[in-house]
Amino acid sequence: MARKEFAQFEAVSAVVPGEGGYSAAIAVKALGGSGAPRFHKVLDGQTFKTAHDADQAAAQRLELLIDVTEDGELSWETT
């Protein structure tokens, strides 16, 4: 599991189980907050056979995350 901290939020690599495998995701939670994290699936349309593979893919995607907006939306590095 990879983790990044921003001004108001923390983001971690995550996995969402589904039919036929696992999806890579980024979970976002307010710093110091006690609420449930919000999951954002990344790499739409891709499923992975194992949770480990999905988490590795999410960790790679997390490296490109540059910020989390006040609404908890993800802001990505543009290439």
mmCIF file of the N, C-alpha and C atoms, coordinates in Angstrom:
data_MODEL
# 
_entry.id   MODEL 
# 
loop_
_atom_site.group_PDB 
_atom_site.id 
_atom_site.type_symbol 
_atom_site.label_atom_id 
_atom_site.label_alt_id 
_atom_site.label_comp_id 
_atom_site.label_asym_id 
_atom_site.label_entity_id 
_atom_site.label_seq_id 
_atom_site.pdbx_PDB_ins_code 
_atom_site.Cartn_x 
_atom_site.Cartn_y 
_atom_site.Cartn_z 
_atom_site.occupancy 
_atom_site.B_iso_or_equiv 
_atom_site.pdbx_formal_charge 
_atom_site.auth_seq_id 
_atom_site.auth_comp_id 
_atom_site.auth_asym_id 
_atom_site.auth_atom_id 
_atom_site.pdbx_PDB_model_num 
ATOM 1   N N  . MET A 1 1  ? 0.844   -1.173  0.000   1.00 0.00 ? 1  MET A N  1 
ATOM 2   C CA . MET A 1 1  ? 0.000   0.000   0.000   1.00 0.00 ? 1  MET A CA 1 
ATOM 3   C C  . MET A 1 1  ? 0.892   1.241   0.000   1.00 0.00 ? 1  MET A C  1 
ATOM 4   N N  . ALA A 1 2  ? 0.627   2.123   -0.942  1.00 0.00 ? 2  ALA A N  1 
ATOM 5   C CA . ALA A 1 2  ? 1.357   3.387   -1.025  1.00 0.00 ? 2  ALA A CA 1 
ATOM 6   C C  . ALA A 1 2  ? 0.471   4.499   -0.470  1.00 0.00 ? 2  ALA A C  1 
ATOM 7   N N  . ARG A 1 3  ? 1.110   5.552   0.033   1.00 0.00 ? 3  ARG A N  1 
ATOM 8   C CA . ARG A 1 3  ? 0.366   6.637   0.687   1.00 0.00 ? 3  ARG A CA 1 
ATOM 9   C C  . ARG A 1 3  ? 0.967   7.979   0.303   1.00 0.00 ? 3  ARG A C  1 
ATOM 10  N N  . LYS A 1 4  ? 0.086   8.977   0.114   1.00 0.00 ? 4  LYS A N  1 
ATOM 11  C CA . LYS A 1 4  ? 0.505   10.355  -0.127  1.00 0.00 ? 4  LYS A CA 1 
ATOM 12  C C  . LYS A 1 4  ? -0.347  11.256  0.744   1.00 0.00 ? 4  LYS A C  1 
ATOM 13  N N  . GLU A 1 5  ? 0.277   12.290  1.289   1.00 0.00 ? 5  GLU A N  1 
ATOM 14  C CA . GLU A 1 5  ? -0.450  13.230  2.140   1.00 0.00 ? 5  GLU A CA 1 
ATOM 15  C C  . GLU A 1 5  ? -0.497  14.592  1.458   1.00 0.00 ? 5  GLU A C  1 
ATOM 16  N N  . PHE A 1 6  ? -1.672  15.208  1.497   1.00 0.00 ? 6  PHE A N  1 
ATOM 17  C CA . PHE A 1 6  ? -1.881  16.532  0.929   1.00 0.00 ? 6  PHE A CA 1 
ATOM 18  C C  . PHE A 1 6  ? -2.355  17.462  2.038   1.00 0.00 ? 6  PHE A C  1 
ATOM 19  N N  . ALA A 1 7  ? -2.656  18.720  1.704   1.00 0.00 ? 7  ALA A N  1 
ATOM 20  C CA . ALA A 1 7  ? -3.002  19.726  2.715   1.00 0.00 ? 7  ALA A CA 1 
ATOM 21  C C  . ALA A 1 7  ? -4.144  19.282  3.627   1.00 0.00 ? 7  ALA A C  1 
ATOM 22  N N  . GLN A 1 8  ? -5.214  18.738  3.047   1.00 0.00 ? 8  GLN A N  1 
ATOM 23  C CA . GLN A 1 8  ? -6.388  18.378  3.844   1.00 0.00 ? 8  GLN A CA 1 
ATOM 24  C C  . GLN A 1 8  ? -6.726  16.893  3.802   1.00 0.00 ? 8  GLN A C  1 
ATOM 25  N N  . PHE A 1 9  ? -6.069  16.155  2.918   1.00 0.00 ? 9  PHE A N  1 
ATOM 26  C CA . PHE A 1 9  ? -6.435  14.759  2.698   1.00 0.00 ? 9  PHE A CA 1 
ATOM 27  C C  . PHE A 1 9  ? -5.203  13.868  2.664   1.00 0.00 ? 9  PHE A C  1 
ATOM 28  N N  . GLU A 1 10 ? -5.447  12.580  2.859   1.00 0.00 ? 10 GLU A N  1 
ATOM 29  C CA . GLU A 1 10 ? -4.440  11.572  2.565   1.00 0.00 ? 10 GLU A CA 1 
ATOM 30  C C  . GLU A 1 10 ? -5.039  10.649  1.519   1.00 0.00 ? 10 GLU A C  1 
ATOM 31  N N  . ALA A 1 11 ? -4.186  10.141  0.652   1.00 0.00 ? 11 ALA A N  1 
ATOM 32  C CA . ALA A 1 11 ? -4.616  9.230   -0.400  1.00 0.00 ? 11 ALA A CA 1 
ATOM 33  C C  . ALA A 1 11 ? -3.752  7.982   -0.318  1.00 0.00 ? 11 ALA A C  1 
ATOM 34  N N  . VAL A 1 12 ? -4.381  6.829   -0.453  1.00 0.00 ? 12 VAL A N  1 
ATOM 35  C CA . VAL A 1 12 ? -3.652  5.563   -0.401  1.00 0.00 ? 12 VAL A CA 1 
ATOM 36  C C  . VAL A 1 12 ? -4.079  4.678   -1.561  1.00 0.00 ? 12 VAL A C  1 
ATOM 37  N N  . SER A 1 13 ? -3.155  3.842   -2.013  1.00 0.00 ? 13 SER A N  1 
ATOM 38  C CA . SER A 1 13 ? -3.506  2.862   -3.030  1.00 0.00 ? 13 SER A CA 1 
ATOM 39  C C  . SER A 1 13 ? -4.474  1.870   -2.401  1.00 0.00 ? 13 SER A C  1 
ATOM 40  N N  . ALA A 1 14 ? -5.414  1.400   -3.208  1.00 0.00 ? 14 ALA A N  1 
ATOM 41  C CA . ALA A 1 14 ? -6.453  0.518   -2.682  1.00 0.00 ? 14 ALA A CA 1 
ATOM 42  C C  . ALA A 1 14 ? -6.905  -0.450  -3.770  1.00 0.00 ? 14 ALA A C  1 
ATOM 43  N N  . VAL A 1 15 ? -7.747  -1.379  -3.363  1.00 0.00 ? 15 VAL A N  1 
ATOM 44  C CA . VAL A 1 15 ? -8.273  -2.411  -4.250  1.00 0.00 ? 15 VAL A CA 1 
ATOM 45  C C  . VAL A 1 15 ? -9.777  -2.502  -4.044  1.00 0.00 ? 15 VAL A C  1 
ATOM 46  N N  . VAL A 1 16 ? -10.512 -2.647  -5.156  1.00 0.00 ? 16 VAL A N  1 
ATOM 47  C CA . VAL A 1 16 ? -11.957 -2.850  -5.086  1.00 0.00 ? 16 VAL A CA 1 
ATOM 48  C C  . VAL A 1 16 ? -12.253 -4.205  -5.728  1.00 0.00 ? 16 VAL A C  1 
ATOM 49  N N  . PRO A 1 17 ? -12.764 -5.174  -4.954  1.00 0.00 ? 17 PRO A N  1 
ATOM 50  C CA . PRO A 1 17 ? -13.090 -6.476  -5.538  1.00 0.00 ? 17 PRO A CA 1 
ATOM 51  C C  . PRO A 1 17 ? -14.332 -6.375  -6.419  1.00 0.00 ? 17 PRO A C  1 
ATOM 52  N N  . GLY A 1 18 ? -14.352 -7.198  -7.450  1.00 0.00 ? 18 GLY A N  1 
ATOM 53  C CA . GLY A 1 18 ? -15.506 -7.217  -8.342  1.00 0.00 ? 18 GLY A CA 1 
ATOM 54  C C  . GLY A 1 18 ? -15.565 -8.535  -9.076  1.00 0.00 ? 18 GLY A C  1 
ATOM 55  N N  . GLU A 1 19 ? -16.535 -8.641  -9.965  1.00 0.00 ? 19 GLU A N  1 
ATOM 56  C CA . GLU A 1 19 ? -16.663 -9.866  -10.743 1.00 0.00 ? 19 GLU A CA 1 
ATOM 57  C C  . GLU A 1 19 ? -15.469 -9.998  -11.673 1.00 0.00 ? 19 GLU A C  1 
ATOM 58  N N  . GLY A 1 20 ? -14.844 -11.131 -11.649 1.00 0.00 ? 20 GLY A N  1 
ATOM 59  C CA . GLY A 1 20 ? -13.739 -11.395 -12.552 1.00 0.00 ? 20 GLY A CA 1 
ATOM 60  C C  . GLY A 1 20 ? -12.401 -10.843 -12.119 1.00 0.00 ? 20 GLY A C  1 
ATOM 61  N N  . GLY A 1 21 ? -12.310 -10.309 -10.917 1.00 0.00 ? 21 GLY A N  1 
ATOM 62  C CA . GLY A 1 21 ? -11.012 -9.825  -10.459 1.00 0.00 ? 21 GLY A CA 1 
ATOM 63  C C  . GLY A 1 21 ? -11.119 -8.604  -9.569  1.00 0.00 ? 21 GLY A C  1 
ATOM 64  N N  . TYR A 1 22 ? -10.070 -7.812  -9.593  1.00 0.00 ? 22 TYR A N  1 
ATOM 65  C CA . TYR A 1 22 ? -9.951  -6.644  -8.721  1.00 0.00 ? 22 TYR A CA 1 
ATOM 66  C C  . TYR A 1 22 ? -9.667  -5.402  -9.554  1.00 0.00 ? 22 TYR A C  1 
ATOM 67  N N  . SER A 1 23 ? -10.163 -4.264  -9.083  1.00 0.00 ? 23 SER A N  1 
ATOM 68  C CA . SER A 1 23 ? -9.880  -2.979  -9.714  1.00 0.00 ? 23 SER A CA 1 
ATOM 69  C C  . SER A 1 23 ? -8.902  -2.202  -8.851  1.00 0.00 ? 23 SER A C  1 
ATOM 70  N N  . ALA A 1 24 ? -8.022  -1.460  -9.510  1.00 0.00 ? 24 ALA A N  1 
ATOM 71  C CA . ALA A 1 24 ? -7.108  -0.561  -8.804  1.00 0.00 ? 24 ALA A CA 1 
ATOM 72  C C  . ALA A 1 24 ? -7.893  0.680   -8.401  1.00 0.00 ? 24 ALA A C  1 
ATOM 73  N N  . ALA A 1 25 ? -7.601  1.213   -7.222  1.00 0.00 ? 25 ALA A N  1 
ATOM 74  C CA . ALA A 1 25 ? -8.323  2.386   -6.736  1.00 0.00 ? 25 ALA A CA 1 
ATOM 75  C C  . ALA A 1 25 ? -7.412  3.250   -5.875  1.00 0.00 ? 25 ALA A C  1 
ATOM 76  N N  . ILE A 1 26 ? -7.861  4.478   -5.673  1.00 0.00 ? 26 ILE A N  1 
ATOM 77  C CA . ILE A 1 26 ? -7.225  5.396   -4.737  1.00 0.00 ? 26 ILE A CA 1 
ATOM 78  C C  . ILE A 1 26 ? -8.283  5.727   -3.689  1.00 0.00 ? 26 ILE A C  1 
ATOM 79  N N  . ALA A 1 27 ? -7.966  5.506   -2.431  1.00 0.00 ? 27 ALA A N  1 
ATOM 80  C CA . ALA A 1 27 ? -8.878  5.830   -1.332  1.00 0.00 ? 27 ALA A CA 1 
ATOM 81  C C  . ALA A 1 27 ? -8.450  7.168   -0.737  1.00 0.00 ? 27 ALA A C  1 
ATOM 82  N N  . VAL A 1 28 ? -9.428  8.068   -0.547  1.00 0.00 ? 28 VAL A N  1 
ATOM 83  C CA . VAL A 1 28 ? -9.152  9.414   -0.041  1.00 0.00 ? 28 VAL A CA 1 
ATOM 84  C C  . VAL A 1 28 ? -9.916  9.622   1.257   1.00 0.00 ? 28 VAL A C  1 
ATOM 85  N N  . LYS A 1 29 ? -9.221  10.176  2.234   1.00 0.00 ? 29 LYS A N  1 
ATOM 86  C CA . LYS A 1 29 ? -9.828  10.442  3.542   1.00 0.00 ? 29 LYS A CA 1 
ATOM 87  C C  . LYS A 1 29 ? -9.273  11.752  4.078   1.00 0.00 ? 29 LYS A C  1 
ATOM 88  N N  . ALA A 1 30 ? -10.121 12.520  4.761   1.00 0.00 ? 30 ALA A N  1 
ATOM 89  C CA . ALA A 1 30 ? -9.667  13.773  5.363   1.00 0.00 ? 30 ALA A CA 1 
ATOM 90  C C  . ALA A 1 30 ? -8.620  13.476  6.426   1.00 0.00 ? 30 ALA A C  1 
ATOM 91  N N  . LEU A 1 31 ? -7.584  14.299  6.472   1.00 0.00 ? 31 LEU A N  1 
ATOM 92  C CA . LEU A 1 31 ? -6.558  14.138  7.502   1.00 0.00 ? 31 LEU A CA 1 
ATOM 93  C C  . LEU A 1 31 ? -7.183  14.317  8.875   1.00 0.00 ? 31 LEU A C  1 
ATOM 94  N N  . GLY A 1 32 ? -6.937  13.387  9.745   1.00 0.00 ? 32 GLY A N  1 
ATOM 95  C CA . GLY A 1 32 ? -7.484  13.458  11.091  1.00 0.00 ? 32 GLY A CA 1 
ATOM 96  C C  . GLY A 1 32 ? -8.967  13.173  11.171  1.00 0.00 ? 32 GLY A C  1 
ATOM 97  N N  . GLY A 1 33 ? -9.587  12.854  10.042  1.00 0.00 ? 33 GLY A N  1 
ATOM 98  C CA . GLY A 1 33 ? -11.021 12.573  10.018  1.00 0.00 ? 33 GLY A CA 1 
ATOM 99  C C  . GLY A 1 33 ? -11.323 11.151  10.442  1.00 0.00 ? 33 GLY A C  1 
ATOM 100 N N  . SER A 1 34 ? -12.528 10.957  10.929  1.00 0.00 ? 34 SER A N  1 
ATOM 101 C CA . SER A 1 34 ? -12.913 9.624   11.385  1.00 0.00 ? 34 SER A CA 1 
ATOM 102 C C  . SER A 1 34 ? -13.886 8.945   10.431  1.00 0.00 ? 34 SER A C  1 
ATOM 103 N N  . GLY A 1 35 ? -14.273 9.628   9.362   1.00 0.00 ? 35 GLY A N  1 
ATOM 104 C CA . GLY A 1 35 ? -15.229 9.060   8.421   1.00 0.00 ? 35 GLY A CA 1 
ATOM 105 C C  . GLY A 1 35 ? -14.603 8.012   7.521   1.00 0.00 ? 35 GLY A C  1 
ATOM 106 N N  . ALA A 1 36 ? -15.455 7.349   6.772   1.00 0.00 ? 36 ALA A N  1 
ATOM 107 C CA . ALA A 1 36 ? -15.005 6.319   5.839   1.00 0.00 ? 36 ALA A CA 1 
ATOM 108 C C  . ALA A 1 36 ? -14.293 6.963   4.655   1.00 0.00 ? 36 ALA A C  1 
ATOM 109 N N  . PRO A 1 37 ? -13.304 6.287   4.104   1.00 0.00 ? 37 PRO A N  1 
ATOM 110 C CA . PRO A 1 37 ? -12.627 6.829   2.922   1.00 0.00 ? 37 PRO A CA 1 
ATOM 111 C C  . PRO A 1 37 ? -13.533 6.759   1.697   1.00 0.00 ? 37 PRO A C  1 
ATOM 112 N N  . ARG A 1 38 ? -13.242 7.604   0.735   1.00 0.00 ? 38 ARG A N  1 
ATOM 113 C CA . ARG A 1 38 ? -13.956 7.598   -0.545  1.00 0.00 ? 38 ARG A CA 1 
ATOM 114 C C  . ARG A 1 38 ? -13.039 6.921   -1.558  1.00 0.00 ? 38 ARG A C  1 
ATOM 115 N N  . PHE A 1 39 ? -13.567 5.918   -2.252  1.00 0.00 ? 39 PHE A N  1 
ATOM 116 C CA . PHE A 1 39 ? -12.769 5.152   -3.201  1.00 0.00 ? 39 PHE A CA 1 
ATOM 117 C C  . PHE A 1 39 ? -12.999 5.665   -4.618  1.00 0.00 ? 39 PHE A C  1 
ATOM 118 N N  . HIS A 1 40 ? -11.900 5.878   -5.330  1.00 0.00 ? 40 HIS A N  1 
ATOM 119 C CA . HIS A 1 40 ? -11.931 6.293   -6.731  1.00 0.00 ? 40 HIS A CA 1 
ATOM 120 C C  . HIS A 1 40 ? -11.260 5.190   -7.538  1.00 0.00 ? 40 HIS A C  1 
ATOM 121 N N  . LYS A 1 41 ? -12.026 4.499   -8.382  1.00 0.00 ? 41 LYS A N  1 
ATOM 122 C CA . LYS A 1 41 ? -11.405 3.496   -9.247  1.00 0.00 ? 41 LYS A CA 1 
ATOM 123 C C  . LYS A 1 41 ? -10.535 4.212   -10.269 1.00 0.00 ? 41 LYS A C  1 
ATOM 124 N N  . VAL A 1 42 ? -9.366  3.666   -10.497 1.00 0.00 ? 42 VAL A N  1 
ATOM 125 C CA . VAL A 1 42 ? -8.457  4.196   -11.510 1.00 0.00 ? 42 VAL A CA 1 
ATOM 126 C C  . VAL A 1 42 ? -8.202  3.099   -12.532 1.00 0.00 ? 42 VAL A C  1 
ATOM 127 N N  . LEU A 1 43 ? -7.701  3.465   -13.685 1.00 0.00 ? 43 LEU A N  1 
ATOM 128 C CA . LEU A 1 43 ? -7.451  2.497   -14.759 1.00 0.00 ? 43 LEU A CA 1 
ATOM 129 C C  . LEU A 1 43 ? -8.757  1.827   -15.181 1.00 0.00 ? 43 LEU A C  1 
ATOM 130 N N  . ASP A 1 44 ? -9.742  2.650   -15.529 1.00 0.00 ? 44 ASP A N  1 
ATOM 131 C CA . ASP A 1 44 ? -11.065 2.159   -15.929 1.00 0.00 ? 44 ASP A CA 1 
ATOM 132 C C  . ASP A 1 44 ? -10.966 1.055   -16.970 1.00 0.00 ? 44 ASP A C  1 
ATOM 133 N N  . GLY A 1 45 ? -11.764 0.047   -16.773 1.00 0.00 ? 45 GLY A N  1 
ATOM 134 C CA . GLY A 1 45 ? -11.834 -1.057  -17.711 1.00 0.00 ? 45 GLY A CA 1 
ATOM 135 C C  . GLY A 1 45 ? -10.799 -2.150  -17.481 1.00 0.00 ? 45 GLY A C  1 
ATOM 136 N N  . GLN A 1 46 ? -9.838  -1.909  -16.616 1.00 0.00 ? 46 GLN A N  1 
ATOM 137 C CA . GLN A 1 46 ? -8.827  -2.927  -16.332 1.00 0.00 ? 46 GLN A CA 1 
ATOM 138 C C  . GLN A 1 46 ? -9.175  -3.659  -15.051 1.00 0.00 ? 46 GLN A C  1 
ATOM 139 N N  . THR A 1 47 ? -9.093  -4.978  -15.104 1.00 0.00 ? 47 THR A N  1 
ATOM 140 C CA . THR A 1 47 ? -9.231  -5.776  -13.891 1.00 0.00 ? 47 THR A CA 1 
ATOM 141 C C  . THR A 1 47 ? -7.968  -6.615  -13.740 1.00 0.00 ? 47 THR A C  1 
ATOM 142 N N  . PHE A 1 48 ? -7.679  -6.963  -12.512 1.00 0.00 ? 48 PHE A N  1 
ATOM 143 C CA . PHE A 1 48 ? -6.476  -7.711  -12.189 1.00 0.00 ? 48 PHE A CA 1 
ATOM 144 C C  . PHE A 1 48 ? -6.869  -9.015  -11.512 1.00 0.00 ? 48 PHE A C  1 
ATOM 145 N N  . LYS A 1 49 ? -6.087  -10.051 -11.757 1.00 0.00 ? 49 LYS A N  1 
ATOM 146 C CA . LYS A 1 49 ? -6.395  -11.365 -11.194 1.00 0.00 ? 49 LYS A CA 1 
ATOM 147 C C  . LYS A 1 49 ? -6.208  -11.409 -9.688  1.00 0.00 ? 49 LYS A C  1 
ATOM 148 N N  . THR A 1 50 ? -5.230  -10.657 -9.178  1.00 0.00 ? 50 THR A N  1 
ATOM 149 C CA . THR A 1 50 ? -4.972  -10.687 -7.736  1.00 0.00 ? 50 THR A CA 1 
ATOM 150 C C  . THR A 1 50 ? -5.084  -9.284  -7.144  1.00 0.00 ? 50 THR A C  1 
ATOM 151 N N  . ALA A 1 51 ? -5.392  -9.237  -5.857  1.00 0.00 ? 51 ALA A N  1 
ATOM 152 C CA . ALA A 1 51 ? -5.453  -7.956  -5.148  1.00 0.00 ? 51 ALA A CA 1 
ATOM 153 C C  . ALA A 1 51 ? -4.074  -7.302  -5.137  1.00 0.00 ? 51 ALA A C  1 
ATOM 154 N N  . HIS A 1 52 ? -3.036  -8.100  -5.023  1.00 0.00 ? 52 HIS A N  1 
ATOM 155 C CA . HIS A 1 52 ? -1.668  -7.571  -5.015  1.00 0.00 ? 52 HIS A CA 1 
ATOM 156 C C  . HIS A 1 52 ? -1.362  -6.833  -6.315  1.00 0.00 ? 52 HIS A C  1 
ATOM 157 N N  . ASP A 1 53 ? -1.718  -7.425  -7.451  1.00 0.00 ? 53 ASP A N  1 
ATOM 158 C CA . ASP A 1 53 ? -1.470  -6.781  -8.746  1.00 0.00 ? 53 ASP A CA 1 
ATOM 159 C C  . ASP A 1 53 ? -2.256  -5.480  -8.867  1.00 0.00 ? 53 ASP A C  1 
ATOM 160 N N  . ALA A 1 54 ? -3.498  -5.487  -8.404  1.00 0.00 ? 54 ALA A N  1 
ATOM 161 C CA . ALA A 1 54 ? -4.322  -4.274  -8.457  1.00 0.00 ? 54 ALA A CA 1 
ATOM 162 C C  . ALA A 1 54 ? -3.738  -3.183  -7.569  1.00 0.00 ? 54 ALA A C  1 
ATOM 163 N N  . ASP A 1 55 ? -3.247  -3.560  -6.397  1.00 0.00 ? 55 ASP A N  1 
ATOM 164 C CA . ASP A 1 55 ? -2.659  -2.571  -5.497  1.00 0.00 ? 55 ASP A CA 1 
ATOM 165 C C  . ASP A 1 55 ? -1.373  -1.995  -6.081  1.00 0.00 ? 55 ASP A C  1 
ATOM 166 N N  . GLN A 1 56 ? -0.574  -2.816  -6.720  1.00 0.00 ? 56 GLN A N  1 
ATOM 167 C CA . GLN A 1 56 ? 0.652   -2.314  -7.357  1.00 0.00 ? 56 GLN A CA 1 
ATOM 168 C C  . GLN A 1 56 ? 0.315   -1.310  -8.453  1.00 0.00 ? 56 GLN A C  1 
ATOM 169 N N  . ALA A 1 57 ? -0.711  -1.606  -9.241  1.00 0.00 ? 57 ALA A N  1 
ATOM 170 C CA . ALA A 1 57 ? -1.134  -0.682  -10.295 1.00 0.00 ? 57 ALA A CA 1 
ATOM 171 C C  . ALA A 1 57 ? -1.646  0.623   -9.692  1.00 0.00 ? 57 ALA A C  1 
ATOM 172 N N  . ALA A 1 58 ? -2.398  0.527   -8.607  1.00 0.00 ? 58 ALA A N  1 
ATOM 173 C CA . ALA A 1 58 ? -2.902  1.726   -7.933  1.00 0.00 ? 58 ALA A CA 1 
ATOM 174 C C  . ALA A 1 58 ? -1.753  2.549   -7.362  1.00 0.00 ? 58 ALA A C  1 
ATOM 175 N N  . ALA A 1 59 ? -0.743  1.893   -6.825  1.00 0.00 ? 59 ALA A N  1 
ATOM 176 C CA . ALA A 1 59 ? 0.417   2.597   -6.272  1.00 0.00 ? 59 ALA A CA 1 
ATOM 177 C C  . ALA A 1 59 ? 1.166   3.355   -7.368  1.00 0.00 ? 59 ALA A C  1 
ATOM 178 N N  . GLN A 1 60 ? 1.283   2.756   -8.543  1.00 0.00 ? 60 GLN A N  1 
ATOM 179 C CA . GLN A 1 60 ? 1.928   3.444   -9.665  1.00 0.00 ? 60 GLN A CA 1 
ATOM 180 C C  . GLN A 1 60 ? 1.117   4.660   -10.086 1.00 0.00 ? 60 GLN A C  1 
ATOM 181 N N  . ARG A 1 61 ? -0.191  4.512   -10.104 1.00 0.00 ? 61 ARG A N  1 
ATOM 182 C CA . ARG A 1 61 ? -1.072  5.634   -10.476 1.00 0.00 ? 61 ARG A CA 1 
ATOM 183 C C  . ARG A 1 61 ? -1.013  6.731   -9.413  1.00 0.00 ? 61 ARG A C  1 
ATOM 184 N N  . LEU A 1 62 ? -0.893  6.345   -8.151  1.00 0.00 ? 62 LEU A N  1 
ATOM 185 C CA . LEU A 1 62 ? -0.814  7.308   -7.052  1.00 0.00 ? 62 LEU A CA 1 
ATOM 186 C C  . LEU A 1 62 ? 0.386   8.241   -7.211  1.00 0.00 ? 62 LEU A C  1 
ATOM 187 N N  . GLU A 1 63 ? 1.460   7.741   -7.812  1.00 0.00 ? 63 GLU A N  1 
ATOM 188 C CA . GLU A 1 63 ? 2.642   8.569   -8.038  1.00 0.00 ? 63 GLU A CA 1 
ATOM 189 C C  . GLU A 1 63 ? 2.326   9.781   -8.907  1.00 0.00 ? 63 GLU A C  1 
ATOM 190 N N  . LEU A 1 64 ? 1.301   9.685   -9.766  1.00 0.00 ? 64 LEU A N  1 
ATOM 191 C CA . LEU A 1 64 ? 0.926   10.777  -10.667 1.00 0.00 ? 64 LEU A CA 1 
ATOM 192 C C  . LEU A 1 64 ? -0.094  11.731  -10.059 1.00 0.00 ? 64 LEU A C  1 
ATOM 193 N N  . LEU A 1 65 ? -0.566  11.421  -8.874  1.00 0.00 ? 65 LEU A N  1 
ATOM 194 C CA . LEU A 1 65 ? -1.549  12.273  -8.199  1.00 0.00 ? 65 LEU A CA 1 
ATOM 195 C C  . LEU A 1 65 ? -0.838  13.497  -7.635  1.00 0.00 ? 65 LEU A C  1 
ATOM 196 N N  . ILE A 1 66 ? -1.315  14.699  -8.015  1.00 0.00 ? 66 ILE A N  1 
ATOM 197 C CA . ILE A 1 66 ? -0.647  15.915  -7.550  1.00 0.00 ? 66 ILE A CA 1 
ATOM 198 C C  . ILE A 1 66 ? -1.430  16.644  -6.468  1.00 0.00 ? 66 ILE A C  1 
ATOM 199 N N  . ASP A 1 67 ? -2.737  16.358  -6.342  1.00 0.00 ? 67 ASP A N  1 
ATOM 200 C CA . ASP A 1 67 ? -3.525  17.038  -5.314  1.00 0.00 ? 67 ASP A CA 1 
ATOM 201 C C  . ASP A 1 67 ? -4.876  16.356  -5.180  1.00 0.00 ? 67 ASP A C  1 
ATOM 202 N N  . VAL A 1 68 ? -5.559  16.693  -4.093  1.00 0.00 ? 68 VAL A N  1 
ATOM 203 C CA . VAL A 1 68 ? -6.945  16.293  -3.868  1.00 0.00 ? 68 VAL A CA 1 
ATOM 204 C C  . VAL A 1 68 ? -7.705  17.587  -3.605  1.00 0.00 ? 68 VAL A C  1 
ATOM 205 N N  . THR A 1 69 ? -8.783  17.829  -4.367  1.00 0.00 ? 69 THR A N  1 
ATOM 206 C CA . THR A 1 69 ? -9.537  19.071  -4.232  1.00 0.00 ? 69 THR A CA 1 
ATOM 207 C C  . THR A 1 69 ? -10.304 19.101  -2.916  1.00 0.00 ? 69 THR A C  1 
ATOM 208 N N  . GLU A 1 70 ? -10.866 20.258  -2.591  1.00 0.00 ? 70 GLU A N  1 
ATOM 209 C CA . GLU A 1 70 ? -11.662 20.407  -1.370  1.00 0.00 ? 70 GLU A CA 1 
ATOM 210 C C  . GLU A 1 70 ? -12.835 19.437  -1.337  1.00 0.00 ? 70 GLU A C  1 
ATOM 211 N N  . ASP A 1 71 ? -13.319 19.043  -2.536  1.00 0.00 ? 71 ASP A N  1 
ATOM 212 C CA . ASP A 1 71 ? -14.440 18.104  -2.643  1.00 0.00 ? 71 ASP A CA 1 
ATOM 213 C C  . ASP A 1 71 ? -13.998 16.647  -2.622  1.00 0.00 ? 71 ASP A C  1 
ATOM 214 N N  . GLY A 1 72 ? -12.700 16.410  -2.483  1.00 0.00 ? 72 GLY A N  1 
ATOM 215 C CA . GLY A 1 72 ? -12.193 15.045  -2.446  1.00 0.00 ? 72 GLY A CA 1 
ATOM 216 C C  . GLY A 1 72 ? -11.959 14.429  -3.809  1.00 0.00 ? 72 GLY A C  1 
ATOM 217 N N  . GLU A 1 73 ? -11.956 15.265  -4.860  1.00 0.00 ? 73 GLU A N  1 
ATOM 218 C CA . GLU A 1 73 ? -11.690 14.769  -6.209  1.00 0.00 ? 73 GLU A CA 1 
ATOM 219 C C  . GLU A 1 73 ? -10.185 14.735  -6.454  1.00 0.00 ? 73 GLU A C  1 
ATOM 220 N N  . LEU A 1 74 ? -9.767  13.847  -7.338  1.00 0.00 ? 74 LEU A N  1 
ATOM 221 C CA . LEU A 1 74 ? -8.346  13.657  -7.620  1.00 0.00 ? 74 LEU A CA 1 
ATOM 222 C C  . LEU A 1 74 ? -7.872  14.589  -8.731  1.00 0.00 ? 74 LEU A C  1 
ATOM 223 N N  . SER A 1 75 ? -6.696  15.180  -8.559  1.00 0.00 ? 75 SER A N  1 
ATOM 224 C CA . SER A 1 75 ? -6.062  16.026  -9.577  1.00 0.00 ? 75 SER A CA 1 
ATOM 225 C C  . SER A 1 75 ? -4.780  15.335  -10.027 1.00 0.00 ? 75 SER A C  1 
ATOM 226 N N  . TRP A 1 76 ? -4.701  15.094  -11.324 1.00 0.00 ? 76 TRP A N  1 
ATOM 227 C CA . TRP A 1 76 ? -3.594  14.312  -11.870 1.00 0.00 ? 76 TRP A CA 1 
ATOM 228 C C  . TRP A 1 76 ? -2.557  15.175  -12.561 1.00 0.00 ? 76 TRP A C  1 
ATOM 229 N N  . GLU A 1 77 ? -1.331  14.691  -12.552 1.00 0.00 ? 77 GLU A N  1 
ATOM 230 C CA . GLU A 1 77 ? -0.242  15.287  -13.320 1.00 0.00 ? 77 GLU A CA 1 
ATOM 231 C C  . GLU A 1 77 ? -0.565  15.105  -14.792 1.00 0.00 ? 77 GLU A C  1 
ATOM 232 N N  . THR A 1 78 ? -0.378  16.152  -15.572 1.00 0.00 ? 78 THR A N  1 
ATOM 233 C CA . THR A 1 78 ? -0.608  16.028  -17.012 1.00 0.00 ? 78 THR A CA 1 
ATOM 234 C C  . THR A 1 78 ? 0.727   15.813  -17.700 1.00 0.00 ? 78 THR A C  1 
ATOM 235 N N  . THR A 1 79 ? 0.691   14.996  -18.739 1.00 0.00 ? 79 THR A N  1 
ATOM 236 C CA . THR A 1 79 ? 1.940   14.689  -19.443 1.00 0.00 ? 79 THR A CA 1 
ATOM 237 C C  . THR A 1 79 ? 1.955   15.299  -20.808 1.00 0.00 ? 79 THR A C  1 
# 
